[in-house]
Structure formats: C-alpha cells, structure tokens
Amino acid sequence: MNSSVLLEIKNEVASLSFNRPDKLNAFNREMALELQKKLDACENDTTIRCIYLTGKGKGFSAGQDLSEVTGDNIPGFDKILSEQYNPIITRIRKIEKPVVAAVNGVAAGAGANIALCCDVVVAAQSASFIQAFSKIGLIPDSGGTYFLPRLIGWQKASALMMLADKISSEEALQLGMIYKVFPDEYFAESSKKIAETLAQMPTRGLGFIKQALNSSFTNSLEDQLSAEQKWQQKAGKTYDFNEGVKAFLEKRAPRFRGE
Ligand code: LHQ
C-alpha cells in the first residue's frame, strides 16, 4: 500500500510528500500519525540535514479530512488536536534542523498552518492559502492564531481568519506570510535548491537559530539576550564554526559537516 506520507532522501535532504492527492492531501488520522513518525525518523537520522515538506498532485494540503469529523463516532476535537495536529507543530518547531515548506498548491486549514510554522516557506505561483476554519464554524488551529499574527500583524491575521479569504501566493508574499514565490514550471527545482543549500550549511547553528527564534516573541529583551548567549556558546563549540572561520581566513569555500 502506498504510504500517505512519502519519504525520499537525496543530497542530505529528506523530502516528505503528503500523498492523498485525490483529497488535496487532506489529513486523516493515519496521515497525521504517519507525518509525526516520519518527522521523528528525520530528526534522529544524522545524515539528514534539511527537511522539505510538499504535497503530491495539485494541492499542498486541504487540512483536516472533513469526512472524518462527521457522523456519530467521531473522536472529540480535544483528542484530534492533542493526538494529531499539536504534535506535528511542536515537532517541526523543536527539530534542530531547517524545515522548508514547499507549497505546491492550495494550503487550507491545518494544511496552511503546518506550512506557516516551517522555517522557510515558499510557494508556487498558482498556490493559494486559506484559513478555511471560520467557513465551517471553527477557529484556526495548528498554531494559526500563534504564527499568523506574528507573521503578518494582528489586523491582517484577524481579517483573514474571520473572512477566510483565499489568497494567492503573490498576496501571501506581499503580506510577509511567506519567503518567496517561484513560477510553477520551476517550482520543484527552485524550492528543492533552497533545501539543498540549507543542507550544506552549519546544521547545528541553524538549529540554534531556530531555538532562539522560538522564544523571541514571548521573551523580554533581557531574557532573549540570555537565550542568544546560551545558543551562541553552543554554536561556538561546533566543528562547523571552526571550519567556517578557518575557511574564511584561508580564503576557500567551507566544508561544513553539520557537526
Ligand atoms: C476534501 C477536503 C477536506 C475532505 C478538499 N476533506 N475532502 C482540526 C480539528 C478538528 C476538526 C476539524 O479540523 C481541524 C483542522 C482543519 O484543518 S479544519 C479545516 C478543514 N479544511 C477545510 O475546511 C477546507 C475544505 N476544502 C476546501 O475548502 C476546498 O476544497 C479548497 C479551497 C481547499 C480547494 O478547493 P478546490 O480547488 O475547488 O477543490 P475541491 O473543493 O473541488 O476539492 C477537490 C477534492 O478534494 C474534492 O473531492 P471530489 O471527490 O469531489 O473530487 C473535495 O471534496 C476534496 N477535499 N478538501 N478538507
């Protein structure tokens, strides 16, 4: 049976592709648990230095598979969030490796918010983003109410969450929601290149940048300065820091190992 999340490793990049294309890669329980399992495998494999998340077919992900949340025997939303979505978001933020979201098509509901919690978010020209939740009486979950106001500001986040407007990748770029947009015909290649570049950089340093950013919006200045001090000390003890400085002084390209 084809897995709902495909894993391919090449050039030290682990590509994870959502694989329910007939449903625009909507998440059923199995797919949410499979994504968690594969994220764990990527975290533990030291040969993987960047994770690249994308979708098979036309969509990135349409969020929760709505056919699983109707009828009499549905699990409570408390269970769905604590078992399926919250662990995906916390894993992506905690993994000390860069995670690139390559949004190849529509990203709706939890699908959009999984993309937005990643470290670098790029989208194809024809992709779109929609905080679809309010259309069915729900609130943005999967970190939407945390990341979106931080990315684009309170007012725009509030309006997008309430109106559930579908916005193009160009609009998302202008709002500061995502990093770059690439033409559809070059999207796979251009987005993968970003992941491959990150995979050759000082992985541990990138992981520390991520940890420092995680605390940035909730810390006081003093606390954040202390956090920087803590992560910088760790960064200064890595092989790659040593190699980076040596290479600079020797006027040659560095050969980082991710150590
Ligand atoms: C789908 C879905 C889908 C099933 C497209 N489910 N089949 C957390 C906690 C607890 C409960 C609830 O949820 C959550 C988190 C959430 O994510 S809530 C938000 C859930 N997502 C949505 O409400 C989005 C629903 N989908 C849409 O609004 C549209 O499909 C979008 C805007 C994503 C794309 O529109 P189109 O490009 O026009 O595609 P389409 O609507 O024709 O969809 C293509 C197929 O995919 C279609 O199936 P069919 O058999 O008719 O070809 C859809 O039924 C199916 N599909 N989203 N979420």
Residues whose N, C-alpha, C, O or C-beta is under 5 A from the ligand:
A	BS01	LHQ	D22 K23 L24 A26 A62 G63 Q64 D65 L66 S67 V69 F77 I80 V106 A108 G109 A110 G111 A132 F133
